[in-house]
Amino acid sequence: MNLEKVQNYIHSILEEIGEDPSREGLLKSPERVAKAYQYLTSGYTKDIKLVLNDAIFEEKYDEMVIVKDIDFFSMCEHHMLPFYGKVHVAYIPNGKIVGLSKIPRIVEVFARRLQVQERMTQEIANTLDEYLNPAGVGVVAEAYHMCMMMRGVEKQNSYTLTSAMHGDFKNDARTRGEFLDLISHKRI
C-alpha cells in the first residue's frame, strides 16, 4: 500500500465533506487513517502457508476439535464500515491436526480484508479443508455490522449468523448438531 497516496485521498475526502484538513484536530488524520487501513487490510499480504508455519502434525485423533469465541474485526466491502464478532471453528481430524493458535490466525487473515461475512466464513472453512483434509469442518460466525447500526436500518441489537459446513458437518445432522450445541455453551 502506498501510504502517501492514501493520505492524499483522505485529505481530499476531508475537504469534500466540508472539513478543514488543516485544523488542529485533523492535521494528522490522513496519516492515521492510511495506517489504520494498512493494518485493517493486512490480510491481503498474508500467505496461509507462512501463517501455518509447518504446524500441521500427524495424529491419530478422530474426535471433534473446537476453537470457539475467536474475536474478530473486519471491514464491510460495501460501505467500508466495521463489522465485528466471534467465530467458532471445528474440525474432525483425519490423520492431521493443526496447532490450535493457527486457527485464530487463519480467521485473522480473512477478517483483515474488505469482506462480506458470508465469504469470510466460507474462506476459513475452505482453508482448513484444503490444508488438513479432515473428515469435516464447521465454521460459524456471528457479527454486528456497523453499516446496519450507524446507517440504513439503524438496528442496534440485530446481529448476523453465518455458517460453512463441510464433510461430516454437512452430511451428518448429529455431527452438525453436536457442534452447534457445544458452541452454545458458556465458558466455565
PyRosetta script that sets phi, psi and omega in degrees:
from pyrosetta import init, pose_from_sequence

init()
pose = pose_from_sequence("MNLEKVQNYIHSILEEIGEDPSREGLLKSPERVAKAYQYLTSGYTKDIKLVLNDAIFEEKYDEMVIVKDIDFFSMCEHHMLPFYGKVHVAYIPNGKIVGLSKIPRIVEVFARRLQVQERMTQEIANTLDEYLNPAGVGVVAEAYHMCMMMRGVEKQNSYTLTSAMHGDFKNDARTRGEFLDLISHKRI")
pose.set_psi(1, 134.3)
pose.set_omega(1, 176.8)
pose.set_phi(2, -87.9)
pose.set_psi(2, 98.2)
pose.set_omega(2, -175.6)
pose.set_phi(3, -60.4)
pose.set_psi(3, -39.2)
pose.set_omega(3, -178.6)
pose.set_phi(4, -63.7)
pose.set_psi(4, -40.7)
pose.set_omega(4, 179.4)
pose.set_phi(5, -63.7)
pose.set_psi(5, -45.1)
pose.set_omega(5, 179.9)
pose.set_phi(6, -64.0)
pose.set_psi(6, -41.0)
pose.set_omega(6, 177.5)
pose.set_phi(7, -57.6)
pose.set_psi(7, -43.0)
pose.set_omega(7, 178.6)
pose.set_phi(8, -62.5)
pose.set_psi(8, -39.7)
pose.set_omega(8, 178.0)
pose.set_phi(9, -64.2)
pose.set_psi(9, -43.2)
pose.set_omega(9, -180.0)
pose.set_phi(10, -63.9)
pose.set_psi(10, -41.2)
pose.set_omega(10, 176.4)
pose.set_phi(11, -56.2)
pose.set_psi(11, -45.6)
pose.set_omega(11, 179.6)
pose.set_phi(12, -65.5)
pose.set_psi(12, -39.9)
pose.set_omega(12, 178.8)
pose.set_phi(13, -62.1)
pose.set_psi(13, -44.1)
pose.set_omega(13, 178.0)
pose.set_phi(14, -57.0)
pose.set_psi(14, -43.5)
pose.set_omega(14, 178.3)
pose.set_phi(15, -64.0)
pose.set_psi(15, -42.9)
pose.set_omega(15, -177.1)
pose.set_phi(16, -64.5)
pose.set_psi(16, -30.4)
pose.set_omega(16, 179.6)
pose.set_phi(17, -87.2)
pose.set_psi(17, 2.5)
pose.set_omega(17, 175.4)
pose.set_phi(18, 96.3)
pose.set_psi(18, 13.9)
pose.set_omega(18, 178.9)
pose.set_phi(19, -93.7)
pose.set_psi(19, 164.3)
pose.set_omega(19, 175.9)
pose.set_phi(20, -107.2)
pose.set_psi(20, 100.3)
pose.set_omega(20, -177.4)
pose.set_phi(21, -63.0)
pose.set_psi(21, -10.6)
pose.set_omega(21, -179.9)
pose.set_phi(22, -93.5)
pose.set_psi(22, -2.7)
pose.set_omega(22, 177.7)
pose.set_phi(23, -74.0)
pose.set_psi(23, 154.2)
pose.set_omega(23, -170.4)
pose.set_phi(24, -50.4)
pose.set_psi(24, -47.5)
pose.set_omega(24, -176.5)
pose.set_phi(25, -67.1)
pose.set_psi(25, -19.8)
pose.set_omega(25, -176.7)
pose.set_phi(26, -109.0)
pose.set_psi(26, -3.5)
pose.set_omega(26, -175.1)
pose.set_phi(27, -52.2)
pose.set_psi(27, -44.2)
pose.set_omega(27, -177.1)
pose.set_phi(28, -101.6)
pose.set_psi(28, 3.9)
pose.set_omega(28, -178.4)
pose.set_phi(29, -60.1)
pose.set_psi(29, -44.9)
pose.set_omega(29, 178.9)
pose.set_phi(30, -56.5)
pose.set_psi(30, -41.2)
pose.set_omega(30, 178.1)
pose.set_phi(31, -66.1)
pose.set_psi(31, -44.5)
pose.set_omega(31, -179.9)
pose.set_phi(32, -62.2)
pose.set_psi(32, -44.6)
pose.set_omega(32, -179.2)
pose.set_phi(33, -65.0)
pose.set_psi(33, -41.7)
pose.set_omega(33, 178.8)
pose.set_phi(34, -60.5)
pose.set_psi(34, -44.5)
pose.set_omega(34, 178.8)
pose.set_phi(35, -66.6)
pose.set_psi(35, -37.1)
pose.set_omega(35, 177.4)
pose.set_phi(36, -63.3)
pose.set_psi(36, -45.4)
pose.set_omega(36, 178.3)
pose.set_phi(37, -62.9)
pose.set_psi(37, -37.4)
pose.set_omega(37, 177.9)
pose.set_phi(38, -60.3)
pose.set_psi(38, -44.7)
pose.set_omega(38, 179.1)
pose.set_phi(39, -68.8)
pose.set_psi(39, -46.9)
pose.set_omega(39, -175.2)
pose.set_phi(40, -68.2)
pose.set_psi(40, -17.1)
pose.set_omega(40, 177.9)
pose.set_phi(41, -115.6)
pose.set_psi(41, 21.5)
pose.set_omega(41, -177.6)
pose.set_phi(42, -66.6)
pose.set_psi(42, -13.3)
pose.set_omega(42, 177.7)
pose.set_phi(43, -63.3)
pose.set_psi(43, -24.5)
pose.set_omega(43, 178.5)
pose.set_phi(44, -65.5)
pose.set_psi(44, -26.5)
pose.set_omega(44, -176.3)
pose.set_phi(45, -96.6)
pose.set_psi(45, 2.4)
pose.set_omega(45, -178.0)
pose.set_phi(46, -92.0)
pose.set_psi(46, 139.5)
pose.set_omega(46, 176.6)
pose.set_phi(47, -107.3)
pose.set_psi(47, 120.4)
pose.set_omega(47, -176.4)
pose.set_phi(48, -55.2)
pose.set_psi(48, -39.5)
pose.set_omega(48, 179.6)
pose.set_phi(49, -60.2)
pose.set_psi(49, -40.0)
pose.set_omega(49, 178.4)
pose.set_phi(50, -72.2)
pose.set_psi(50, -34.4)
pose.set_omega(50, 177.7)
pose.set_phi(51, -64.8)
pose.set_psi(51, -42.9)
pose.set_omega(51, 179.6)
pose.set_phi(52, -69.7)
pose.set_psi(52, -30.8)
pose.set_omega(52, 172.6)
pose.set_phi(53, 48.0)
pose.set_psi(53, 46.7)
pose.set_omega(53, 178.7)
pose.set_phi(54, 58.5)
pose.set_psi(54, 26.3)
pose.set_omega(54, -180.0)
pose.set_phi(55, -93.1)
pose.set_psi(55, 36.6)
pose.set_omega(55, 173.5)
pose.set_phi(56, -110.0)
pose.set_psi(56, 127.1)
pose.set_omega(56, -171.6)
pose.set_phi(57, -125.6)
pose.set_psi(57, 144.4)
pose.set_omega(57, 173.2)
pose.set_phi(58, -70.7)
pose.set_psi(58, 130.1)
pose.set_omega(58, 179.5)
pose.set_phi(59, -157.8)
pose.set_psi(59, 136.2)
pose.set_omega(59, 178.7)
pose.set_phi(60, -91.1)
pose.set_psi(60, 66.4)
pose.set_omega(60, 177.7)
pose.set_phi(61, -124.0)
pose.set_psi(61, 128.2)
pose.set_omega(61, -175.3)
pose.set_phi(62, -129.6)
pose.set_psi(62, 26.4)
pose.set_omega(62, 175.5)
pose.set_phi(63, -105.9)
pose.set_psi(63, 164.6)
pose.set_omega(63, -176.5)
pose.set_phi(64, -62.6)
pose.set_psi(64, 136.2)
pose.set_omega(64, 172.9)
pose.set_phi(65, -114.8)
pose.set_psi(65, 126.3)
pose.set_omega(65, -177.7)
pose.set_phi(66, -125.9)
pose.set_psi(66, 132.8)
pose.set_omega(66, 166.9)
pose.set_phi(67, -119.4)
pose.set_psi(67, 114.0)
pose.set_omega(67, -174.7)
pose.set_phi(68, -116.9)
pose.set_psi(68, 167.3)
pose.set_omega(68, 177.9)
pose.set_phi(69, 59.8)
pose.set_psi(69, 41.8)
pose.set_omega(69, 175.6)
pose.set_phi(70, -81.9)
pose.set_psi(70, 110.0)
pose.set_omega(70, 179.1)
pose.set_phi(71, -67.3)
pose.set_psi(71, 142.8)
pose.set_omega(71, 175.3)
pose.set_phi(72, -147.8)
pose.set_psi(72, 156.7)
pose.set_omega(72, 170.9)
pose.set_phi(73, -129.9)
pose.set_psi(73, 139.6)
pose.set_omega(73, 176.5)
pose.set_phi(74, -142.9)
pose.set_psi(74, 179.4)
pose.set_omega(74, 180.0)
pose.set_phi(75, -124.1)
pose.set_psi(75, 124.5)
pose.set_omega(75, 177.1)
pose.set_phi(76, -63.1)
pose.set_psi(76, 127.9)
pose.set_omega(76, -178.4)
pose.set_phi(77, -73.5)
pose.set_psi(77, -15.6)
pose.set_omega(77, -178.4)
pose.set_phi(78, -81.3)
pose.set_psi(78, -38.9)
pose.set_omega(78, -176.4)
pose.set_phi(79, -123.2)
pose.set_psi(79, -3.9)
pose.set_omega(79, -177.2)
pose.set_phi(80, 55.6)
pose.set_psi(80, 38.3)
pose.set_omega(80, 173.0)
pose.set_phi(81, -110.5)
pose.set_psi(81, 154.8)
pose.set_omega(81, -176.7)
pose.set_phi(82, -69.2)
pose.set_psi(82, 150.8)
pose.set_omega(82, 159.3)
pose.set_phi(83, -133.1)
pose.set_psi(83, 149.4)
pose.set_omega(83, -171.9)
pose.set_phi(84, -151.8)
pose.set_psi(84, 157.3)
pose.set_omega(84, 179.1)
pose.set_phi(85, 170.4)
pose.set_psi(85, -140.1)
pose.set_omega(85, -177.3)
pose.set_phi(86, -133.2)
pose.set_psi(86, 147.8)
pose.set_omega(86, 174.7)
pose.set_phi(87, -120.1)
pose.set_psi(87, 140.0)
pose.set_omega(87, 176.3)
pose.set_phi(88, -119.5)
pose.set_psi(88, 128.0)
pose.set_omega(88, -174.5)
pose.set_phi(89, -126.2)
pose.set_psi(89, 135.2)
pose.set_omega(89, 175.2)
pose.set_phi(90, -137.3)
pose.set_psi(90, 151.0)
pose.set_omega(90, 171.3)
pose.set_phi(91, -149.8)
pose.set_psi(91, 156.7)
pose.set_omega(91, 175.6)
pose.set_phi(92, -112.0)
pose.set_psi(92, 109.8)
pose.set_omega(92, -175.8)
pose.set_phi(93, -59.9)
pose.set_psi(93, 149.8)
pose.set_omega(93, 176.5)
pose.set_phi(94, -130.6)
pose.set_psi(94, 53.3)
pose.set_omega(94, -178.7)
pose.set_phi(95, 101.3)
pose.set_psi(95, -12.2)
pose.set_omega(95, -179.9)
pose.set_phi(96, -133.3)
pose.set_psi(96, 140.4)
pose.set_omega(96, 171.3)
pose.set_phi(97, -124.2)
pose.set_psi(97, 162.5)
pose.set_omega(97, 178.8)
pose.set_phi(98, -119.2)
pose.set_psi(98, 146.1)
pose.set_omega(98, 174.5)
pose.set_phi(99, -52.8)
pose.set_psi(99, 131.2)
pose.set_omega(99, -172.8)
pose.set_phi(100, -57.1)
pose.set_psi(100, -35.9)
pose.set_omega(100, -178.5)
pose.set_phi(101, -68.0)
pose.set_psi(101, -16.7)
pose.set_omega(101, -179.1)
pose.set_phi(102, -73.3)
pose.set_psi(102, -25.5)
pose.set_omega(102, -178.9)
pose.set_phi(103, -66.2)
pose.set_psi(103, -49.9)
pose.set_omega(103, 174.8)
pose.set_phi(104, -62.2)
pose.set_psi(104, -30.3)
pose.set_omega(104, 178.2)
pose.set_phi(105, -67.2)
pose.set_psi(105, -37.2)
pose.set_omega(105, 176.4)
pose.set_phi(106, -64.8)
pose.set_psi(106, -44.1)
pose.set_omega(106, 177.2)
pose.set_phi(107, -55.7)
pose.set_psi(107, -45.1)
pose.set_omega(107, -177.8)
pose.set_phi(108, -62.0)
pose.set_psi(108, -39.5)
pose.set_omega(108, 179.6)
pose.set_phi(109, -56.5)
pose.set_psi(109, -47.3)
pose.set_omega(109, -175.5)
pose.set_phi(110, -82.1)
pose.set_psi(110, -26.8)
pose.set_omega(110, 177.0)
pose.set_phi(111, -71.5)
pose.set_psi(111, -29.9)
pose.set_omega(111, -177.2)
pose.set_phi(112, -88.1)
pose.set_psi(112, 50.1)
pose.set_omega(112, 175.1)
pose.set_phi(113, -144.4)
pose.set_psi(113, 161.4)
pose.set_omega(113, 169.2)
pose.set_phi(114, -66.1)
pose.set_psi(114, 127.5)
pose.set_omega(114, -166.2)
pose.set_phi(115, -142.0)
pose.set_psi(115, 166.6)
pose.set_omega(115, 157.7)
pose.set_phi(116, -119.2)
pose.set_psi(116, 145.6)
pose.set_omega(116, -175.4)
pose.set_phi(117, -59.6)
pose.set_psi(117, -37.8)
pose.set_omega(117, -178.2)
pose.set_phi(118, -60.5)
pose.set_psi(118, -46.3)
pose.set_omega(118, -179.0)
pose.set_phi(119, -67.3)
pose.set_psi(119, -43.4)
pose.set_omega(119, -179.7)
pose.set_phi(120, -57.8)
pose.set_psi(120, -44.3)
pose.set_omega(120, 179.7)
pose.set_phi(121, -59.9)
pose.set_psi(121, -45.7)
pose.set_omega(121, -179.5)
pose.set_phi(122, -67.2)
pose.set_psi(122, -39.7)
pose.set_omega(122, -179.3)
pose.set_phi(123, -63.1)
pose.set_psi(123, -38.3)
pose.set_omega(123, 177.7)
pose.set_phi(124, -63.1)
pose.set_psi(124, -47.7)
pose.set_omega(124, 179.9)
pose.set_phi(125, -63.8)
pose.set_psi(125, -44.3)
pose.set_omega(125, -179.7)
pose.set_phi(126, -60.6)
pose.set_psi(126, -39.5)
pose.set_omega(126, -178.9)
pose.set_phi(127, -64.5)
pose.set_psi(127, -47.3)
pose.set_omega(127, 178.4)
pose.set_phi(128, -63.6)
pose.set_psi(128, -39.4)
pose.set_omega(128, 178.1)
pose.set_phi(129, -61.0)
pose.set_psi(129, -44.7)
pose.set_omega(129, -177.6)
pose.set_phi(130, -66.5)
pose.set_psi(130, -45.3)
pose.set_omega(130, -172.6)
pose.set_phi(131, -86.1)
pose.set_psi(131, -25.6)
pose.set_omega(131, -177.8)
pose.set_phi(132, -105.8)
pose.set_psi(132, -21.3)
pose.set_omega(132, -174.1)
pose.set_phi(133, 46.9)
pose.set_psi(133, 53.4)
pose.set_omega(133, -176.5)
pose.set_phi(134, -78.5)
pose.set_psi(134, 172.5)
pose.set_omega(134, 174.6)
pose.set_phi(135, -68.9)
pose.set_psi(135, -23.1)
pose.set_omega(135, 178.2)
pose.set_phi(136, -174.1)
pose.set_psi(136, 157.2)
pose.set_omega(136, 176.7)
pose.set_phi(137, -136.8)
pose.set_psi(137, 138.0)
pose.set_omega(137, 173.5)
pose.set_phi(138, -132.0)
pose.set_psi(138, 133.1)
pose.set_omega(138, 177.7)
pose.set_phi(139, -133.4)
pose.set_psi(139, 131.1)
pose.set_omega(139, 174.3)
pose.set_phi(140, -126.6)
pose.set_psi(140, 130.6)
pose.set_omega(140, 176.2)
pose.set_phi(141, -119.9)
pose.set_psi(141, 138.2)
pose.set_omega(141, 175.0)
pose.set_phi(142, -128.4)
pose.set_psi(142, 131.7)
pose.set_omega(142, -172.2)
pose.set_phi(143, -149.9)
pose.set_psi(143, 150.7)
pose.set_omega(143, 168.6)
pose.set_phi(144, -97.2)
pose.set_psi(144, 135.3)
pose.set_omega(144, -177.7)
pose.set_phi(145, -112.9)
pose.set_psi(145, 116.8)
pose.set_omega(145, -179.2)
pose.set_phi(146, -63.9)
pose.set_psi(146, -25.2)
pose.set_omega(146, 178.3)
pose.set_phi(147, -68.9)
pose.set_psi(147, -20.3)
pose.set_omega(147, 174.7)
pose.set_phi(148, -93.6)
pose.set_psi(148, -21.5)
pose.set_omega(148, -175.4)
pose.set_phi(149, -92.2)
pose.set_psi(149, -39.0)
pose.set_omega(149, -173.9)
pose.set_phi(150, -93.0)
pose.set_psi(150, -20.0)
pose.set_omega(150, -175.1)
pose.set_phi(151, -145.9)
pose.set_psi(151, -174.4)
pose.set_omega(151, 176.4)
pose.set_phi(152, 58.7)
pose.set_psi(152, -121.9)
pose.set_omega(152, -175.8)
pose.set_phi(153, -75.5)
pose.set_psi(153, -15.0)
pose.set_omega(153, 177.3)
pose.set_phi(154, 49.5)
pose.set_psi(154, 52.7)
pose.set_omega(154, 177.4)
pose.set_phi(155, -103.5)
pose.set_psi(155, 113.2)
pose.set_omega(155, -171.6)
pose.set_phi(156, -78.7)
pose.set_psi(156, -26.0)
pose.set_omega(156, -171.8)
pose.set_phi(157, -110.7)
pose.set_psi(157, 1.1)
pose.set_omega(157, 178.6)
pose.set_phi(158, -84.3)
pose.set_psi(158, 145.6)
pose.set_omega(158, 176.3)
pose.set_phi(159, -136.4)
pose.set_psi(159, 164.9)
pose.set_omega(159, -174.2)
pose.set_phi(160, -114.6)
pose.set_psi(160, 134.4)
pose.set_omega(160, 175.3)
pose.set_phi(161, -112.2)
pose.set_psi(161, 132.8)
pose.set_omega(161, 173.6)
pose.set_phi(162, -131.5)
pose.set_psi(162, 155.0)
pose.set_omega(162, 178.1)
pose.set_phi(163, -141.7)
pose.set_psi(163, 154.9)
pose.set_omega(163, 172.4)
pose.set_phi(164, -137.0)
pose.set_psi(164, 121.8)
pose.set_omega(164, -178.1)
pose.set_phi(165, -122.9)
pose.set_psi(165, 130.1)
pose.set_omega(165, 178.5)
pose.set_phi(166, -126.5)
pose.set_psi(166, 153.9)
pose.set_omega(166, 173.8)
pose.set_phi(167, 58.5)
pose.set_psi(167, -130.2)
pose.set_omega(167, -177.1)
pose.set_phi(168, -59.2)
pose.set_psi(168, -29.7)
pose.set_omega(168, 179.8)
pose.set_phi(169, -70.4)
pose.set_psi(169, -29.6)
pose.set_omega(169, 179.3)
pose.set_phi(170, -86.2)
pose.set_psi(170, -39.1)
pose.set_omega(170, -171.1)
pose.set_phi(171, -92.2)
pose.set_psi(171, -15.2)
pose.set_omega(171, -176.0)
pose.set_phi(172, -123.6)
pose.set_psi(172, 109.7)
pose.set_omega(172, -177.3)
pose.set_phi(173, -60.8)
pose.set_psi(173, -32.7)
pose.set_omega(173, 179.7)
pose.set_phi(174, -67.7)
pose.set_psi(174, -41.7)
pose.set_omega(174, 178.7)
pose.set_phi(175, -64.6)
pose.set_psi(175, -46.9)
pose.set_omega(175, 178.3)
pose.set_phi(176, -60.0)
pose.set_psi(176, -44.2)
pose.set_omega(176, 179.7)
pose.set_phi(177, -62.9)
pose.set_psi(177, -41.1)
pose.set_omega(177, 177.9)
pose.set_phi(178, -60.7)
pose.set_psi(178, -45.5)
pose.set_omega(178, 178.8)
pose.set_phi(179, -59.9)
pose.set_psi(179, -51.4)
pose.set_omega(179, -178.3)
pose.set_phi(180, -62.4)
pose.set_psi(180, -37.4)
pose.set_omega(180, 177.2)
pose.set_phi(181, -66.3)
pose.set_psi(181, -44.5)
pose.set_omega(181, -178.0)
pose.set_phi(182, -65.7)
pose.set_psi(182, -37.1)
pose.set_omega(182, -179.3)
pose.set_phi(183, -76.4)
pose.set_psi(183, -14.1)
pose.set_omega(183, 178.5)
pose.set_phi(184, -82.1)
pose.set_psi(184, -15.0)
pose.set_omega(184, 179.3)
pose.set_phi(185, -73.0)
pose.set_psi(185, 141.8)
pose.set_omega(185, 177.2)
pose.set_phi(186, -80.2)
pose.set_psi(186, 157.3)
pose.set_omega(186, 177.8)
pose.set_phi(187, -69.4)
pose.set_psi(187, 160.4)
pose.set_omega(187, 176.4)
pose.set_phi(188, -80.1)
pose.dump_pdb("model.pdb")
